Amino acid sequence: MSDWRVFYRDTHDQDRISKAVSSREDALCEAKVLHRDRRAEIYRIEGPAGMIIPKEDVLRWVSENKW
């Protein structure tokens, strides 16, 4: 199982890291919830082997997946 985590800043101006999830898609969905429902500022998603999804790519995905 690979771990993916969302790095973000919450509404209390605290830097946070989400709980680990098992897939890239789950991490993107977590970022969407954090961004839309909890008004968090997303920094990036980090995955296995140092893989990074930058803020711009995450926010583009959030915008394109409004479901």
Steps between C-alpha positions, in 0.01 A plus 500: 500500500638842410436808709379828356463814715362849443706792632283803576433804721177493701262785589690557826814582297669175604699282260361147497550162337200278431469140606659253261282358225578213269461653155562813296128531427413482873756772573352724231152444644631584848655820363167589339317463832764699684498777240126530443338402828766596754643801310857370529784625284652200324879497461560163332438127515790267568497135408730200502861524379497879535226552243350850528183648354547879514235744619413616147428144383295422810287813461452433129374149585267641769357747249448232235335254744215697650290196576 
